[in-house]
Amino acid sequence: MKQNKKRVLIALVAIVVVSITWYFYSNPNFTEYDIPSDTSVSDSIPDVAPEPILKYGLPVDSFEITTSLVKKNEFLSDILLKYGISYNMIDRLARESKPIFDVRKMKRGNSFSIFSSKDSLRQTDYFIYEIDNTDYVVYDFRDSLKITRGQKKIERVMKHRKGVITSSLWNAMVDNNINVQLSIPLSDIFAWTIDFFGIQKGDTFNVMYDELYVDGESIGIGHIYAADFTHRGEEYDAYRFEQDSTITYFDHEGKSLKKAFLKAPLKYSRISSRFSYSRLHPVLRYRRPHLGIDYAAPTGTPVHSIGDGVIIKKGYQRRGGGRYLKIKHNSVYTTTYMHLHGFAKGMSVGKRVKQGQLIGYVGSTGLATGPHLDFRVFRNGKAMDPLKLKAPPVAPVKPENRVRFESDVDSLKNLLIEPIVLSETLNVSSSNDTIKTEISTK
């Protein structure tokens, strides 16, 4: 009985569904999508709000912004009091800021910004101080003081530049509309092979490098990927390559551009005096700097140049170093050899010498109590302890890295010869930087 009732109920439901379906499909006034004829689909979709413009991570449209520079003898309190920040808050800010940025180190000429509310009160919500071209610190005065440090987005633009030297590398950069800061790292790369104080008219350079930008303004030079330099008719090249977690530069044959110095310029018996800023002079009997080391050795002991270079001074100091030679090895290092008994044959100002070449003999000329060599090393014109002179890495590209190195060189060499113009912006995985390419053969 129950089964019969169930069957009847199912049959009735089926009849109702079929009847409704037949009605709608047979009715000529029915439309499947009931949309007024004067309304389009696109009109019914709300507009997407534009992304807010941010500065220091804050939406600029939400604030009144005042930007200025720190003036001479202007302190933090001088700035903030003008914008309604109390002495108590300034004192608290100075104390709590120390782990992030010491406000006593604010510099004249650096930029700061005040972000104020747009209402009639014009309450100061944020104070932002730019530490340098990239880093800044944000002081949030809303509710409770919050201090955070941020960094601007850095854009790395890959550039290719060529130039012909007419007077100096610096002037060549200016003539070719190149950032003159490039001359410093470029000369450092070739410092061991080219004397940049002796470059000549007609020398040429060709370089692929990154220039760094923040807010559309250049802040310096990034990586130099490849470069070639023609000097005195000889060609030199350099390619950036990482080996054993160290990045250095090699020529196309895989040889390091840096050269090691000899450990010492002679065979000596002992060091009789070390580098000091206050040594009791053995002859004068008062204290004065001794900016070198004394190697005790018999008169006539051969003295050798510790590296390739050019003799820039040769002479005699009666109340000083006696007979001496000064050799410039590159744009960074020079060495001096003093109290010589005599010079090797052919030594003269302007002469090029090789590493290990005989340049003179140990003596006791000048102010000396006995035969020794007073040996001095200068780095960028400043005297340094010769015993702390670290030989740069000179290992060539290792066999296991040759395939990778040669592949890199081929790619970079082709770019130096025929640069490819790329306009797209690429993401850099290491940071928030972006990288573009800007190629010019000017």
C-alpha positions in Angstrom: 0.0 0.0 0.0 2.8 2.4 1.0 4.7 1.5 -2.2 1.7 2.5 -4.3 1.3 5.9 -2.6 5.1 6.5 -3.2 4.7 5.7 -6.9 1.7 8.0 -7.3 3.6 10.9 -5.6 6.6 10.6 -7.9 4.3 10.5 -10.9 2.6 13.8 -9.8 5.9 15.6 -9.3 7.1 14.5 -12.7 3.9 15.8 -14.3 4.3 19.2 -12.6 8.0 19.6 -13.7 7.2 18.7 -17.3 4.3 21.1 -17.3 6.3 24.0 -16.0 9.1 23.4 -18.5 6.7 23.2 -21.4 5.1 26.5 -20.4 8.3 28.5 -20.3 9.7 27.1 -23.6 6.4 27.6 -25.4 5.9 31.2 -24.1 7.2 33.6 -26.7 7.6 36.5 -24.2 10.2 34.6 -22.1 13.9 35.5 -22.4 16.7 33.5 -20.8 18.6 36.6 -19.6 16.3 39.3 -18.5 18.6 42.3 -19.1 17.2 45.7 -20.2 18.1 46.6 -23.7 19.7 49.9 -22.7 22.1 48.3 -20.1 25.4 46.7 -21.1 27.2 44.1 -19.1 30.3 46.3 -18.7 28.2 49.0 -17.1 27.2 46.6 -14.4 30.8 45.9 -13.3 32.2 48.5 -10.8 35.4 50.3 -11.7 38.6 49.0 -10.2 40.1 51.6 -7.8 43.6 52.8 -8.9 46.5 51.7 -6.8 47.5 54.5 -4.3 50.7 56.4 -4.9 53.1 55.5 -2.0 56.1 57.4 -0.6 58.0 55.7 2.2 55.2 53.1 2.1 52.5 55.7 2.9 49.7 56.8 0.6 50.5 60.4 -0.4 46.9 61.4 -1.1 46.0 60.8 2.5 48.3 63.5 3.9 49.6 67.0 3.6 53.3 66.5 3.0 56.1 69.0 3.8 59.7 68.2 2.6 62.8 70.1 3.6 66.5 69.8 4.3 68.3 69.7 7.6 70.0 73.1 8.0 73.3 74.0 9.5 73.3 73.6 13.3 69.7 72.4 13.2 68.8 69.7 15.7 65.9 67.3 15.8 64.1 69.4 18.4 64.4 72.5 16.2 62.6 70.6 13.5 59.8 68.9 15.4 58.8 71.7 17.8 57.7 73.7 14.7 55.3 70.9 13.9 53.7 70.5 17.3 55.7 67.7 18.7 56.3 68.2 22.5 59.7 68.1 24.3 58.6 65.0 26.1 57.9 63.2 22.9 61.1 64.4 21.2 63.1 63.1 24.2 61.3 59.8 24.1 61.9 59.6 20.3 65.6 60.2 20.7 66.0 57.5 23.4 63.9 54.8 21.7 65.4 55.5 18.3 69.0 54.6 19.3 68.8 50.9 18.3 67.5 51.8 14.9 69.1 55.2 14.2 71.0 57.6 16.5 69.3 61.0 15.9 72.5 62.7 16.9 73.9 61.6 13.6 71.5 63.6 11.5 73.4 65.5 8.8 73.1 68.9 7.4 71.7 68.8 3.9 69.8 65.5 4.3 66.1 65.4 3.5 63.2 65.0 5.9 59.4 64.9 5.4 56.5 65.7 7.6 53.2 63.9 6.9 50.3 65.8 8.5 46.5 65.1 8.6 44.4 66.8 6.0 41.8 68.1 8.5 41.8 71.5 10.1 44.1 70.4 13.0 47.0 69.5 10.6 48.3 67.1 13.2 51.8 65.6 12.5 51.3 61.9 12.0 54.7 60.9 10.6 58.3 62.3 10.6 60.6 60.6 8.0 64.3 61.3 7.9 66.5 60.1 5.0 69.7 58.6 6.3 71.3 58.4 2.9 70.3 57.8 -0.8 68.5 54.6 0.0 67.8 54.2 3.8 65.3 56.2 5.8 63.6 56.0 9.2 59.9 56.5 9.9 58.6 58.0 13.2 54.9 57.3 13.6 53.2 59.6 16.2 49.7 58.2 15.8 48.4 56.6 19.0 51.8 55.5 20.3 55.3 56.2 19.0 56.5 53.6 16.5 59.9 53.7 14.8 60.8 51.7 11.7 63.6 51.7 9.2 63.0 51.3 5.5 64.8 51.3 2.2 63.9 52.8 -1.1 63.5 50.7 -4.2 66.8 50.5 -6.1 66.7 50.3 -9.9 69.8 48.7 -11.6 70.2 49.8 -15.2 72.6 47.8 -17.3 74.7 50.1 -19.6 77.2 49.7 -22.3 79.6 52.6 -22.9 82.7 53.2 -25.1 85.1 56.1 -25.1 88.4 57.5 -26.5 90.8 59.2 -24.1 92.0 62.6 -25.2 93.5 63.8 -21.8 92.3 61.7 -18.9 89.9 58.9 -18.1 87.8 61.3 -16.0 87.5 63.8 -18.9 86.7 60.9 -21.3 83.8 60.0 -19.1 82.5 63.6 -19.1 83.0 63.8 -22.9 80.9 60.7 -23.5 78.2 61.6 -21.0 79.2 58.8 -18.6 78.9 58.9 -14.9 82.4 59.9 -13.7 82.1 57.6 -10.7 82.7 54.7 -13.2 86.3 55.7 -13.5 87.1 54.6 -9.9 86.0 50.9 -10.1 87.3 50.6 -13.6 90.7 51.8 -12.7 90.7 49.4 -9.7 90.0 46.4 -11.9 93.0 47.2 -14.2 95.2 48.6 -11.5 97.6 45.7 -11.7 98.1 46.0 -15.5 97.6 49.6 -16.4 99.1 52.7 -14.9 96.2 55.1 -15.0 98.5 58.1 -14.3 100.3 57.3 -17.5 97.3 56.7 -19.9 97.8 58.4 -23.2 95.7 60.2 -25.9 94.2 57.6 -28.1 93.7 54.9 -25.4 90.2 53.5 -25.5 87.8 51.7 -23.1 84.7 49.6 -23.6 82.6 48.6 -20.6 79.4 46.8 -19.6 78.2 47.8 -16.1 75.2 48.6 -13.8 74.3 52.1 -12.8 72.1 52.4 -9.7 69.1 54.7 -9.5 66.7 55.7 -6.7 63.7 57.9 -7.6 65.1 58.4 -11.0 68.4 59.8 -9.8 71.8 58.0 -10.1 73.3 57.0 -6.8 76.4 55.2 -8.1 77.9 52.3 -10.0 77.0 48.7 -9.4 78.7 45.7 -10.9 81.1 45.9 -13.8 80.5 42.8 -15.9 83.1 43.1 -18.6 85.5 45.7 -19.9 88.3 46.0 -22.4 91.0 48.7 -22.4 93.5 49.6 -25.1 96.6 51.2 -23.6 99.8 52.1 -25.4 98.6 49.9 -28.3 98.1 46.8 -26.1 94.7 45.3 -25.4 93.6 44.3 -21.9 90.2 42.7 -21.0 88.4 41.8 -17.8 85.4 39.6 -17.0 83.6 39.3 -13.7 83.5 35.8 -12.4 82.6 34.0 -9.2 84.9 31.2 -8.0 85.0 29.6 -4.5 82.4 32.1 -3.4 84.7 35.0 -4.3 84.0 37.4 -7.1 87.1 38.7 -9.0 88.2 39.6 -12.5 90.0 37.5 -15.0 91.2 38.0 -18.6 89.8 36.0 -21.5 92.4 33.2 -20.8 91.2 32.8 -17.2 94.2 34.5 -15.6 93.6 36.7 -12.6 94.1 40.4 -13.2 95.7 40.8 -9.8 99.3 39.9 -9.1 100.9 38.9 -5.8 103.8 40.8 -4.3 107.0 39.1 -3.1 106.9 38.4 0.7 110.1 40.4 1.1 112.5 42.4 -1.2 115.6 40.6 0.0 117.1 37.7 1.9 117.5 39.0 5.4 118.8 37.7 8.7 116.2 39.5 11.0 113.8 42.4 11.3 115.6 45.0 13.4 112.8 47.5 13.6 109.1 47.3 12.9 106.4 49.7 11.7 105.6 52.3 14.4 104.1 55.7 14.9 106.4 56.4 17.8 109.9 54.8 17.7 113.0 55.9 19.5 115.3 56.8 16.6 118.7 55.0 17.1 120.7 58.1 15.9 118.6 61.1 16.8 117.6 59.6 20.2 114.1 61.0 20.2 110.7 59.4 19.3 109.2 59.9 15.8 107.2 57.7 13.4 109.0 54.9 11.6 106.6 54.1 8.8 108.3 51.0 7.5 110.3 47.9 8.6 114.1 47.5 8.8 115.6 44.3 7.4 119.0 43.7 8.9 121.4 42.3 6.3 125.1 42.5 5.3 126.2 45.4 3.1 125.9 44.5 -0.6 122.9 42.1 -0.1 120.8 42.2 -3.3 117.5 44.1 -3.1 114.7 43.2 -5.5 111.4 44.9 -6.5 108.5 43.1 -4.8 106.4 43.6 -8.0 106.1 45.0 -11.5 106.2 48.8 -11.6 107.8 52.1 -12.7 110.6 53.9 -10.8 109.2 57.3 -9.9 111.9 58.6 -7.6 115.7 58.0 -7.2 118.0 60.1 -5.0 119.9 60.6 -1.8 118.6 62.0 1.5 121.6 63.0 3.7 119.6 63.3 6.9 117.1 60.6 6.1 117.0 57.5 3.9 120.3 57.9 2.1 120.3 56.3 -1.3 116.7 55.3 -2.1 114.3 54.2 -4.9 110.6 54.6 -5.0 108.5 52.3 -7.3 104.9 52.8 -8.3 103.3 49.3 -8.9 99.8 50.4 -9.8 97.2 53.1 -9.0 97.0 51.7 -5.5 100.5 50.6 -4.3 104.0 52.2 -4.2 107.1 50.9 -2.3 110.3 52.7 -1.1 113.7 51.1 -0.6 116.1 53.2 1.6 119.7 53.3 2.9 121.0 51.5 -0.2 124.7 51.1 -0.7 124.2 51.5 -4.4 121.8 51.1 -7.3 121.6 48.3 -9.8 122.8 49.1 -13.3 120.2 51.0 -15.4 118.0 52.2 -12.6 116.5 55.6 -13.5 113.3 57.5 -13.1 110.7 56.2 -15.6 112.3 52.8 -16.0 109.9 49.8 -15.8 111.0 47.0 -13.5 109.7 43.4 -13.2 108.8 41.5 -10.0 112.0 40.1 -8.5 114.3 42.4 -10.6 117.5 43.5 -8.9 117.3 47.2 -8.1 120.0 47.9 -5.5 122.1 46.7 -2.6 121.8 46.9 1.1 123.9 49.7 2.8 123.9 52.2 5.6 123.8 55.5 3.9 121.9 58.4 5.5 121.0 58.2 9.2 121.8 54.6 10.0 123.7 52.7 12.7 124.4 49.7 10.5 123.6 48.0 7.2 119.9 47.4 6.7 117.1 48.0 4.3 114.3 50.4 5.4 111.4 49.1 3.3 108.1 51.1 3.1 104.7 50.4 1.5 102.1 53.0 0.6 98.5 52.2 -0.2 96.6 55.0 -1.9 99.4 57.4 -0.7 99.1 56.4 2.9 101.9 54.4 4.7 100.9 50.9 5.9 102.7 48.1 7.8 104.5 46.1 5.1 104.0 42.9 7.2 100.2 43.4 6.8 100.4 43.6 3.0 98.1 40.9 1.9 98.8 39.4 -1.5 95.6 39.5 -3.6 94.1 36.3 -5.0 96.0 35.3 -8.2 94.7 31.7 -8.8 93.5 31.3 -12.3 90.1 29.9 -13.2 90.0 26.3 -11.9 89.6 23.4 -14.5 86.3 22.5 -13.0 85.0 26.0 -13.6 86.4 26.4 -17.2 83.2 25.5 -19.0 81.1 28.0 -17.0 83.7 30.7 -17.3 84.1 30.3 -21.1 80.4 30.4 -21.5 80.2 33.6 -19.5 83.0 35.2 -21.4 81.5 34.4 -24.8 78.2 36.0 -23.8 79.9 39.1 -22.4 82.3 39.4 -25.2 79.5 39.4 -27.8 77.7 42.1 -25.8 80.8 44.3 -25.8 81.1 43.9 -29.6 77.5 44.1 -30.6 75.3 45.1 -27.6 71.7 43.9 -27.8 69.1 46.5 -26.9 66.6 45.2 -24.4 63.8 47.3 -23.1 62.0 45.1 -20.7 62.3 45.3 -16.9 63.4 42.1 -15.2 62.9 41.1 -11.6 65.9 40.5 -9.5 65.5 37.6 -7.1 68.0 38.8 -4.5 66.2 41.9 -3.3 63.6 44.6 -4.1 65.8 45.8 -6.9 64.7 45.9 -10.5 67.0 45.8 -13.5 66.8 47.3 -16.9 69.2 47.5 -19.8 70.3 50.7 -21.5 72.7 50.1 -24.3 74.7 52.8 -26.1 77.8 52.6 -28.3 78.5 56.3 -28.0 
